[in-house]
Amino acid sequence: MRLLCSGFFGAKAYTSDLNTWKYFMVPLNMMANYTLLFTSSQLALDIFVIVFLAVSDDAFVLAGMGLGLNTLLAIL
């Protein structure tokens, strides 16, 4: 929603003043904060699994993929 309303795509239809409305921004900011908190805990768990499990374990592969995806999500 934030990207659509920020004018990031350059289309006039996507530019809006929704960023100034409190009832629009507060839930998005709360959701972003909770997502970052949850993603950080998943990153910590992925790092723990990668450090303490053998490469032959199935959980190691899932932790590796989770590490990449959660890092990308946290950056985004």
Secondary structure, DSSP 4 states (H G I P E B T S, - for coil): -HHHHBTTT--GGGB-SGGG-HHHHHHHHHHHHHHHHHHHHHHHHHHHHHHHS-TTSHHHHHHHHHHHHHHHHHH-
